[in-house]
Each structure stands twice: as C-alpha cells, then as structure tokens.
Amino acid sequence: MDNTDEPQNPDADSDRPIEHEIHVSPTTLRSVSFNDYLRPQRWNWNLLLRGIDRGIEKSVRRPLEAVSVRSLRFFYLDGIFATISENFYASFIVLFALAFGAEGRTIGLMTAVANLCGTIALFPGAAAIEKTGVRKPLILASGGGVGRLALLALAVLPFFTRTPPVTLIAIIALHGVRAFMGNFANPAWTSLVADVVPNEIRGRYFSRRNQAMALAAMLAAPLAGRIIGAFPGADGLGIHGYQIVFSIAFVVGILGTVSFAGIKEPIVPHDQKPRHARGDLRRALRENPRYIGFVAGAFIWNLSIQISAPFFNVYLVQDFGATASIVGINVGIFSIAGLIGQRVFGPLLDARGTVFLQKTTGFMIPFVPLFWIFLTRAEQSYALNALAGFLWSGYNLANFNYLLESSPKSQRARAVALYQTVVFASAVIGPLIGGLVSDLVGYRPIFALSGLGRMIGIVVFAVTHRIRKTAQENRPYR
C-alpha cells in the first residue's frame, strides 16, 4: 500500500468529534490536550514523525483537524513498513527463482505473468469502489491482506517442494497473486491518498515520506542480502536465507497493514460517491485531453523499462558472478541516492511544477541503461544505481503528482485504473521481449533497446503535453 489520499469522527474513547483545530507544529502537538490521541499507539513517535510534522508545518496554509494529522502520520508509517517489506522481497524473488534453475525465458515469463495479473486487476478494483462506496477495507483485504499472505506462502514453499519445475510454477503463481492483489487495491489507494493528503502539502509531504521510505530501503535490502548469504543451506543455494527474508517481509508488511488501518477514511457525501455509467469515462477524458498524452507516453516509457528491468540483477549474477550481498548493496545505494534526490526534488516540485520535474529527470534516465553496456565488473554497478536512484526519485515524485493532477476527478478511480492498465499492459509485453532477446543475443542489446525506447516515451509526453496545453489555452471561453 507502496510501484510512489477528510476528516471524520475519531475512534478514541468517545464517538464525539474533536472540535479543536490546530496549526500543525511539533510544539503545538506536544501542548494540546489530545496529544496522546495524535500519537499512534499512544507512544512517543517523535523520532519517526518529526520530519512529517515539520513538513506539514512548513506547507500547510490552513489549520488541520487532529484526525487529519493522525491519518497523515499513519500513512507515513505505512510507507516505511511497506518499503521494508518490499525490499526484503522484490530484489530477491528473481534470485530465488534462479536458485531453482530459472533461465532468461522463465524470468521474463514470471515478470510478464505478474504484470498481466496486475493489469486485469485494475478495473475490477475500480468497479469495487463504485459498488461498495468504500476504499480502505478493499485496500486492507487485497494488497494488505492476501497480497502479503503470498509472502508467507513463498517462505514456506520449500518445505513442501524443491522439484524445480513445480517450485518455479508455484513461484510464478504466488508472484502473480501478489501483483493481482496489489493492483486491485491501486485505484482505491490512489483515490484515498488524494483525499487524505491536502493538495497544498503534497510536494513536501510525499518528498519527506519518500525520504523515510528510501532510508528504510537503504537499510533493508543490504540486510536481506547478508541474511541470504549467511544461510546458504546444505545444497549451497541459499534457500534457507530466502525463507528467512520472505518471512521478515511478511511480518513487517503486516505492520504496514496495521498502520494503514489507522487512517480515517473520509466520509464521502452520497451525491459525491463514485458512480459510473456507460460513456462517463470517455466523456471525462475528452474534457481532460492532457491526460491522453500522459497515458500515451507512459505506455512507451514503461514498455521500454520492462524490456530490461527484470534482467539487471540477472546480468550481474550470471555475467559477473555477483552475490546476493552485492545485489542488496546496490538496492541500498539506490535508496541512499533516492534519499538525496527527495531532498532536492521535493522543493523543486513545489517551486517549478510537475511537468518541469518530469521532463528534466525523464530526459536523463534513458542514458542509465546505456551505461550498463560498458560494465566490466559487478562493483561498477554501484555508481549506476546511485545515478538511477537520484533521478528516479524525482521522476516518480513528479509522475505520481501529475497523475493526481491530470486524472478527471469525477472518474478518478477509473482514470487511475486506465493509466495503470496501460502501464501494466506494456509491462506484460516488455519482459517477454527482453527474455527472448536476452536468450538469443545477451543482455547488452536489451539495455540499448530500453534506453532508446525511454527517450521516445519522454519525447511523446513532452510534445503531447505542450500541444494539448496550447490547444486548451487557445480554446475560446463559452
């Protein structure tokens, strides 16, 4: 509930709403009578939360109710726990499959299946919001529930089978289940976040939240790599180490689920609840032409990314003999660079806007996979991951905010589902192309192809945004 959100009555000792309003600052929070209410679990969370308090204090232009601050804090904590869980899992699931004899085609198939499952989950997720009128329970049950149970299933899988074909099928299936559940929750998550996080603080808030998440990833991934290396098992495959890290990913992920449960879902008036009739989304998109160019560019961009994305770590392991520890260190370096990037790009986003930031970072990122072609040692990837982490922190921050800005509010859930469907449809095709090409001619050609495709994708975004924006500005008022 972590791929980059109106107050209501508190669930404290009384159903009576809090009538106080506060200017959010750490000093104020320590002095008000309902101070304990603001602290999740009524503990002193100052070390974890002072960053977000300062971010809100500097950005907010109007007082926030105590329940809103509490929701922002829980969302902050959810991001930390979700990131730790993801980094104990995502960077090592491919290596887990390699330990059972997976080849390039198998890795491509595993990624494609996961992306296909993610694709077909999005519109059912949006439809579920419209049918039930709630968002948080859907998120907790799908991505926060079944999706995280899949991590536990991966951890215990080797107790039941180690026959390579059977195990690989199970890994692919569980990876797909996790992707389906996470993306089923995505439209609800994006819609809820847009309501929970006030628009005027989004740049600084998400920047600080992303900084905390990057710090968590910086610590988690290298630790996971060391754990895998420390428990090679009798067969030398490191299976026991993978079981341990997937178990930790499950436990920490459940802490994220509990944190997200603390967010108060805003009460949406009945006449403002999401409804959908045939043709509503098409009409909404016609009124938001800028969104069309955004989606078109995203298809090309993400197709190009997924051609190479599953194979960087495989390339390091197979061509340079890299270990799980080196993979973990790379993730840590990526996260450190992302932490620095958040400090730079958060204020820049608020000052210059999402389009400027997305274009600035988007025209640099295509060079990163090209640099991978010239590696001669595994350790040289550290510098490339530092560059990638810095640039991607800015791009992801801008891209998420642009999605919130450009998607039509009346059909936001379905607009988000459409965007994610396009993204994941491209991500189904990309790994299959990459797996086929890598088995035929090696990994370097797919890195070159990925860099070229990314450049085309960001050019499409820049050009269509400019054309669409000009067309809107020149449209006569009626």
C-alpha positions as CSV (number, residue, x, y, z in Angstrom):
1,M,0.0,0.0,0.0
2,D,3.7,1.2,-1.8
3,N,5.1,0.6,-7.6
4,T,5.1,6.1,-5.4
5,D,-5.0,10.0,-0.3
6,E,-11.4,14.5,5.1
7,P,-11.5,14.1,8.4
8,Q,-14.3,12.3,10.4
9,N,-15.0,11.3,13.9
10,P,-12.1,9.8,15.9
11,D,-12.2,6.2,17.2
12,A,-11.0,7.2,20.6
13,D,-12.9,6.7,23.8
14,S,-15.9,8.6,22.5
15,D,-17.8,8.9,19.3
16,R,-18.0,12.7,19.8
17,P,-16.0,14.5,17.1
18,I,-13.0,16.6,18.1
19,E,-13.9,20.2,17.8
20,H,-10.4,21.6,18.1
21,E,-8.4,22.7,15.1
22,I,-4.6,23.0,15.3
23,H,-1.8,24.6,13.4
24,V,0.5,21.7,12.9
25,S,3.8,22.0,14.5
26,P,5.8,19.8,16.9
27,T,5.5,22.3,19.7
28,T,1.7,22.6,19.3
29,L,1.3,18.8,19.1
30,R,3.1,18.4,22.4
31,S,1.0,21.0,24.2
32,V,-2.6,20.2,23.2
33,S,-4.8,18.1,25.5
34,F,-5.4,15.4,22.9
35,N,-1.7,14.9,22.4
36,D,-1.9,11.2,23.2
37,Y,-4.6,10.8,20.6
38,L,-2.3,12.1,17.9
39,R,0.4,9.5,18.7
40,P,-0.2,6.2,17.0
41,Q,-0.4,3.5,19.7
42,R,0.0,6.4,22.2
43,W,3.7,6.1,22.1
44,N,6.3,8.8,21.6
45,W,6.9,8.7,17.9
46,N,8.9,11.9,17.8
47,L,12.0,10.5,16.1
48,L,9.9,8.8,13.4
49,L,7.4,11.6,12.9
50,R,9.1,14.9,13.5
51,G,10.1,15.0,9.8
52,I,6.5,14.8,8.7
53,D,5.3,17.3,11.3
54,R,7.9,19.8,10.1
55,G,6.9,19.2,6.5
56,I,3.2,19.9,7.3
57,E,4.1,22.9,9.5
58,K,6.0,24.5,6.6
59,S,3.5,23.7,3.9
60,V,0.0,23.9,5.3
61,R,-2.0,27.1,4.7
62,R,-4.9,26.3,6.8
63,P,-5.4,24.5,10.2
64,L,-5.8,20.7,10.1
65,E,-8.0,18.8,12.4
66,A,-6.3,16.3,14.7
67,V,-7.8,13.3,12.9
68,S,-6.2,14.5,9.7
69,V,-2.8,14.8,11.3
70,R,-3.2,11.3,12.7
71,S,-4.1,9.9,9.3
72,L,-1.1,11.6,7.7
73,R,1.1,10.1,10.4
74,F,-0.3,6.6,10.0
75,F,0.2,6.9,6.2
76,Y,3.8,7.9,6.8
77,L,4.4,4.8,9.0
78,D,2.7,2.6,6.5
79,G,5.1,3.8,3.8
80,I,8.1,2.9,6.0
81,F,6.9,-0.6,6.8
82,A,5.7,-1.3,3.3
83,T,9.1,-0.3,1.9
84,I,11.0,-2.5,4.3
85,S,8.7,-5.4,3.3
86,E,9.1,-4.8,-0.4
87,N,12.8,-4.5,-0.2
88,F,13.1,-7.8,1.6
89,Y,11.2,-9.3,-1.3
90,A,11.3,-7.6,-4.6
91,S,15.0,-7.6,-5.3
92,F,15.4,-11.2,-4.4
93,I,12.4,-13.0,-5.9
94,V,14.3,-13.3,-9.2
95,L,17.4,-14.7,-7.5
96,F,15.1,-17.1,-5.6
97,A,13.8,-18.4,-9.0
98,L,17.4,-18.6,-10.3
99,A,18.3,-20.9,-7.3
100,F,15.8,-23.4,-8.8
101,G,17.2,-23.2,-12.2
102,A,15.2,-20.5,-13.9
103,E,16.5,-19.2,-17.3
104,G,16.0,-15.9,-19.1
105,R,12.7,-17.0,-20.6
106,T,11.5,-18.1,-17.2
107,I,12.4,-14.8,-15.6
108,G,10.7,-12.9,-18.4
109,L,7.6,-15.2,-18.1
110,M,7.5,-14.7,-14.3
111,T,7.6,-10.9,-14.7
112,A,5.1,-10.9,-17.6
113,V,2.6,-13.1,-15.6
114,A,2.8,-10.8,-12.6
115,N,2.2,-7.8,-14.8
116,L,-0.7,-9.5,-16.6
117,C,-2.3,-10.3,-13.2
118,G,-1.7,-6.7,-12.2
119,T,-3.3,-5.5,-15.4
120,I,-6.5,-7.5,-15.2
121,A,-7.0,-6.5,-11.5
122,L,-7.2,-2.7,-12.0
123,F,-10.7,-2.2,-13.5
124,P,-12.3,-4.8,-11.1
125,G,-10.7,-2.8,-8.3
126,A,-12.2,0.5,-9.6
127,A,-15.6,-1.2,-10.0
128,A,-15.4,-2.5,-6.5
129,I,-15.1,1.1,-5.2
130,E,-18.1,2.2,-7.2
131,K,-20.2,-0.8,-6.0
132,T,-19.2,-0.7,-2.3
133,G,-18.6,3.0,-1.8
134,V,-15.6,2.3,0.5
135,R,-11.9,2.2,-0.2
136,K,-9.9,1.4,2.9
137,P,-11.4,-2.0,3.6
138,L,-10.7,-3.0,-0.1
139,I,-7.1,-2.0,0.3
140,L,-6.7,-3.8,3.6
141,A,-8.3,-7.0,2.3
142,S,-6.4,-7.2,-1.0
143,G,-3.0,-5.7,-1.1
144,G,-2.6,-5.5,2.7
145,G,-4.1,-8.9,3.3
146,V,-4.0,-11.6,0.6
147,G,-1.1,-9.9,-1.1
148,R,1.1,-10.2,2.0
149,L,0.0,-13.7,2.8
150,A,1.6,-14.6,-0.6
151,L,4.9,-13.6,1.0
152,L,4.3,-16.2,3.8
153,A,3.5,-18.8,1.2
154,L,6.8,-18.1,-0.6
155,A,8.6,-18.5,2.7
156,V,7.1,-22.0,3.4
157,L,7.1,-23.2,-0.2
158,P,10.5,-25.1,0.0
159,F,9.1,-27.1,2.9
160,F,6.6,-28.7,0.5
161,T,8.5,-29.0,-2.7
162,R,12.0,-28.4,-4.2
163,T,11.4,-30.0,-7.5
164,P,12.5,-27.2,-9.9
165,P,9.6,-27.3,-12.4
166,V,6.9,-27.5,-9.7
167,T,8.6,-24.9,-7.5
168,L,9.1,-22.5,-10.4
169,I,5.4,-22.8,-11.3
170,A,4.5,-22.1,-7.7
171,I,6.8,-19.0,-7.5
172,I,5.3,-17.6,-10.7
173,A,1.8,-18.2,-9.4
174,L,2.4,-16.6,-6.0
175,H,4.2,-13.7,-7.6
176,G,1.1,-13.2,-9.8
177,V,-1.2,-13.4,-6.8
178,R,0.7,-10.7,-5.1
179,A,0.7,-8.5,-8.2
180,F,-3.1,-9.0,-8.7
181,M,-3.9,-8.1,-5.1
182,G,-1.7,-5.1,-5.0
183,N,-3.1,-3.7,-8.2
184,F,-6.7,-4.5,-7.2
185,A,-6.1,-2.1,-4.4
186,N,-4.4,0.5,-6.5
187,P,-7.4,2.6,-7.7
188,A,-8.8,2.7,-4.1
189,W,-5.3,3.6,-2.7
190,T,-4.8,6.4,-5.2
191,S,-8.3,7.8,-4.7
192,L,-7.9,7.7,-0.9
193,V,-4.5,9.3,-0.9
194,A,-5.8,12.2,-3.0
195,D,-8.4,12.9,-0.2
196,V,-6.2,12.3,2.8
197,V,-3.2,14.4,1.7
198,P,-4.2,18.1,1.2
199,N,-3.1,19.4,-2.2
200,E,-1.1,22.3,-0.9
201,I,1.3,20.0,1.0
202,R,1.6,17.1,-1.4
203,G,5.0,18.0,-2.8
204,R,6.7,18.4,0.6
205,Y,4.7,15.7,2.3
206,F,5.4,13.0,-0.3
207,S,9.0,14.2,-0.6
208,R,9.5,13.6,3.2
209,R,7.6,10.4,3.2
210,N,9.7,9.2,0.2
211,Q,12.8,10.1,2.1
212,A,11.8,8.0,5.0
213,M,11.0,5.1,2.7
214,A,14.3,5.5,0.9
215,L,16.1,5.3,4.2
216,A,14.2,2.2,5.1
217,A,15.1,0.6,1.8
218,M,18.7,1.6,2.2
219,L,18.9,-0.4,5.4
220,A,16.5,-3.3,4.4
221,A,17.9,-4.5,1.1
222,P,21.6,-4.9,2.1
223,L,20.5,-6.6,5.3
224,A,18.3,-9.1,3.3
225,G,21.3,-9.8,1.0
226,R,23.5,-10.5,4.0
227,I,20.9,-12.8,5.5
228,I,20.6,-14.8,2.3
229,G,24.4,-15.1,2.1
230,A,24.7,-16.1,5.8
231,F,22.3,-19.1,5.4
232,P,23.4,-20.9,2.2
233,G,21.9,-24.2,3.3
234,A,23.2,-27.7,2.7
235,D,22.8,-27.5,-1.0
236,G,24.5,-24.1,-1.3
237,L,21.5,-22.5,-3.0
238,G,20.7,-20.1,-0.1
239,I,17.1,-21.4,0.1
240,H,17.0,-21.0,3.9
241,G,18.2,-17.4,3.6
242,Y,15.4,-16.7,1.1
243,Q,12.8,-18.3,3.5
244,I,14.0,-16.0,6.3
245,V,13.9,-12.8,4.3
246,F,10.4,-13.6,2.9
247,S,9.2,-14.3,6.4
248,I,10.6,-11.0,7.6
249,A,8.9,-9.3,4.6
250,F,5.6,-10.8,5.7
251,V,5.8,-9.7,9.3
252,V,6.9,-6.2,8.5
253,G,4.3,-6.0,5.8
254,I,1.6,-6.8,8.3
255,L,2.8,-3.9,10.5
256,G,2.2,-1.7,7.4
257,T,-1.3,-3.1,7.1
258,V,-2.0,-2.3,10.7
259,S,-0.6,1.2,10.2
260,F,-2.8,1.8,7.2
261,A,-5.8,0.6,9.2
262,G,-5.3,3.6,11.4
263,I,-6.1,6.0,8.6
264,K,-9.5,7.5,8.8
265,E,-11.3,7.2,5.5
266,P,-13.0,10.5,4.7
267,I,-16.8,10.3,4.7
268,V,-17.9,11.0,1.1
269,P,-21.3,12.5,0.7
270,H,-23.8,10.2,-1.0
271,D,-24.1,12.5,-4.0
272,Q,-20.3,12.6,-4.4
273,K,-19.7,8.9,-4.2
274,P,-18.1,7.3,-7.3
275,R,-20.7,6.3,-9.9
276,H,-20.2,5.0,-13.4
277,A,-22.4,4.9,-16.4
278,R,-21.5,3.8,-19.8
279,G,-19.6,6.5,-21.6
280,D,-18.7,8.5,-18.4
281,L,-15.0,7.8,-18.6
282,R,-14.8,8.7,-22.3
283,R,-16.6,12.0,-21.7
284,A,-14.3,12.8,-18.8
285,L,-11.2,12.0,-20.8
286,R,-12.4,14.3,-23.7
287,E,-12.6,17.1,-21.2
288,N,-9.1,16.3,-19.9
289,P,-7.0,16.0,-23.1
290,R,-3.7,16.4,-21.3
291,Y,-4.3,13.1,-19.6
292,I,-4.3,11.3,-23.0
293,G,-0.8,12.4,-23.9
294,F,0.3,11.4,-20.4
295,V,-1.1,7.9,-20.9
296,A,0.4,7.5,-24.4
297,G,3.9,8.5,-23.3
298,A,3.5,6.2,-20.2
299,F,2.9,3.2,-22.5
300,I,6.1,3.6,-24.5
301,W,8.1,4.6,-21.4
302,N,7.1,1.6,-19.3
303,L,7.3,-0.9,-22.2
304,S,10.9,0.2,-22.6
305,I,11.6,-0.1,-18.9
306,Q,10.2,-3.6,-18.7
307,I,12.3,-4.8,-21.6
308,S,15.4,-4.5,-19.3
309,A,14.1,-4.2,-15.7
310,P,14.0,-7.9,-14.7
311,F,17.5,-8.6,-16.1
312,F,19.9,-6.1,-14.4
313,N,20.4,-8.3,-11.4
314,V,20.4,-11.5,-13.5
315,Y,23.1,-9.9,-15.7
316,L,25.3,-9.1,-12.6
317,V,24.9,-12.7,-11.3
318,Q,25.4,-14.6,-14.5
319,D,28.0,-12.4,-16.3
320,F,30.0,-11.1,-13.4
321,G,29.4,-13.6,-10.6
322,A,27.7,-11.1,-8.3
323,T,26.3,-12.4,-5.0
324,A,23.1,-11.6,-3.2
325,S,25.1,-9.3,-1.0
326,I,26.1,-7.2,-4.0
327,V,22.5,-7.1,-5.2
328,G,21.4,-5.9,-1.7
329,I,24.2,-3.2,-1.6
330,N,23.0,-2.0,-5.0
331,V,19.5,-1.6,-3.6
332,G,20.9,0.3,-0.6
333,I,22.9,2.6,-2.8
334,F,19.8,3.2,-5.0
335,S,17.9,4.1,-1.8
336,I,20.6,6.5,-0.5
337,A,20.7,8.3,-3.8
338,G,16.9,8.4,-3.8
339,L,17.0,9.9,-0.3
340,I,19.3,12.7,-1.5
341,G,17.1,13.2,-4.6
342,Q,14.0,13.6,-2.4
343,R,15.7,16.5,-0.6
344,V,16.5,18.1,-3.9
345,F,13.3,17.4,-5.9
346,G,10.6,17.9,-3.3
347,P,11.1,21.7,-3.0
348,L,11.8,21.8,-6.8
349,L,8.4,20.2,-7.5
350,D,6.6,22.8,-5.4
351,A,8.6,25.6,-7.0
352,R,8.7,24.6,-10.7
353,G,5.8,22.1,-11.0
354,T,5.4,18.5,-12.0
355,V,5.9,18.9,-15.8
356,F,9.2,20.6,-15.4
357,L,10.5,18.0,-13.0
358,Q,9.2,15.0,-15.0
359,K,10.8,16.3,-18.2
360,T,14.1,17.2,-16.5
361,T,14.6,13.7,-15.0
362,G,12.8,11.9,-17.8
363,F,15.4,13.1,-20.4
364,M,18.3,11.9,-18.2
365,I,17.0,8.5,-17.2
366,P,17.3,6.9,-20.7
367,F,21.1,7.1,-20.5
368,V,21.3,4.9,-17.4
369,P,20.6,1.5,-19.2
370,L,23.0,2.6,-21.9
371,F,25.8,2.9,-19.3
372,W,25.2,-0.7,-18.2
373,I,26.5,-1.9,-21.6
374,F,30.0,-0.7,-20.6
375,L,30.3,-2.6,-17.3
376,T,33.4,-4.7,-16.8
377,R,33.0,-5.5,-13.1
378,A,29.9,-6.0,-10.9
379,E,31.1,-3.3,-8.5
380,Q,30.8,-0.7,-11.2
381,S,27.1,-1.0,-11.0
382,Y,27.2,0.8,-7.7
383,A,27.7,4.2,-9.5
384,L,25.0,3.4,-12.0
385,N,22.5,2.6,-9.2
386,A,23.4,5.8,-7.4
387,L,22.7,7.8,-10.6
388,A,19.5,5.9,-11.2
389,G,18.3,6.3,-7.6
390,F,18.8,10.0,-7.7
391,L,17.0,10.5,-11.0
392,W,14.1,8.1,-10.4
393,S,13.3,9.8,-7.0
394,G,12.5,12.9,-8.9
395,Y,10.7,11.2,-11.8
396,N,8.4,9.1,-9.6
397,L,7.5,12.1,-7.4
398,A,6.6,14.1,-10.4
399,N,4.8,11.3,-12.2
400,F,2.6,10.4,-9.2
401,N,1.6,14.1,-8.7
402,Y,0.9,14.5,-12.4
403,L,-1.4,11.5,-12.3
404,L,-3.4,13.1,-9.5
405,E,-3.5,16.5,-11.2
406,S,-4.4,15.3,-14.7
407,S,-6.9,12.5,-13.9
408,P,-10.5,13.7,-14.1
409,K,-11.8,14.0,-10.5
410,S,-15.3,12.7,-11.3
411,Q,-13.8,9.5,-12.7
412,R,-10.6,9.3,-10.8
413,A,-10.8,5.7,-9.8
414,R,-11.4,4.5,-13.4
415,A,-8.9,7.0,-14.8
416,V,-6.2,5.7,-12.5
417,A,-7.2,2.2,-13.4
418,L,-6.9,3.1,-17.1
419,Y,-3.5,4.5,-16.6
420,Q,-2.3,1.5,-14.6
421,T,-3.8,-0.9,-17.2
422,V,-1.9,0.8,-19.9
423,V,1.3,0.7,-17.8
424,F,0.9,-3.0,-16.9
425,A,-0.2,-4.0,-20.4
426,S,3.2,-2.6,-21.6
427,A,4.8,-4.4,-18.7
428,V,3.4,-7.8,-19.9
429,I,4.9,-7.4,-23.3
430,G,8.3,-5.9,-22.2
431,P,9.7,-8.8,-20.2
432,L,8.7,-11.3,-22.8
433,I,10.6,-9.3,-25.4
434,G,13.6,-8.9,-23.1
435,G,13.6,-12.6,-22.1
436,L,13.6,-13.6,-25.8
437,V,16.3,-11.2,-26.8
438,S,18.5,-11.9,-23.8
439,D,18.5,-15.7,-24.6
440,L,19.3,-15.0,-28.3
441,V,21.9,-12.3,-28.1
442,G,22.6,-11.5,-24.5
443,Y,21.7,-8.6,-22.1
444,R,23.5,-5.7,-23.6
445,P,21.2,-5.3,-26.6
446,I,18.1,-5.1,-24.4
447,F,19.8,-2.3,-22.4
448,A,20.3,-0.4,-25.6
449,L,16.8,-1.0,-26.7
450,S,15.4,0.1,-23.3
451,G,17.4,3.4,-23.4
452,L,16.1,4.2,-26.9
453,G,12.5,3.4,-26.0
454,R,12.6,5.5,-22.8
455,M,13.8,8.5,-24.8
456,I,10.9,8.1,-27.3
457,G,8.5,7.8,-24.4
458,I,9.5,11.0,-22.7
459,V,9.6,12.9,-26.0
460,V,6.0,11.8,-26.6
461,F,5.0,13.0,-23.2
462,A,6.7,16.4,-23.6
463,V,5.3,17.0,-27.1
464,T,1.8,15.9,-26.4
465,H,1.6,17.9,-23.2
466,R,2.7,21.0,-25.0
467,I,0.3,20.6,-27.9
468,R,-2.6,19.7,-25.6
469,K,-1.9,22.5,-23.2
470,T,-1.7,25.0,-26.1
471,A,-5.0,23.8,-27.6
472,Q,-6.7,24.2,-24.2
473,E,-5.3,27.7,-23.7
474,N,-6.4,28.8,-27.2
475,R,-9.9,27.4,-26.7
476,P,-12.4,30.3,-26.6
477,Y,-14.3,30.8,-23.4
478,R,-18.0,29.9,-23.7
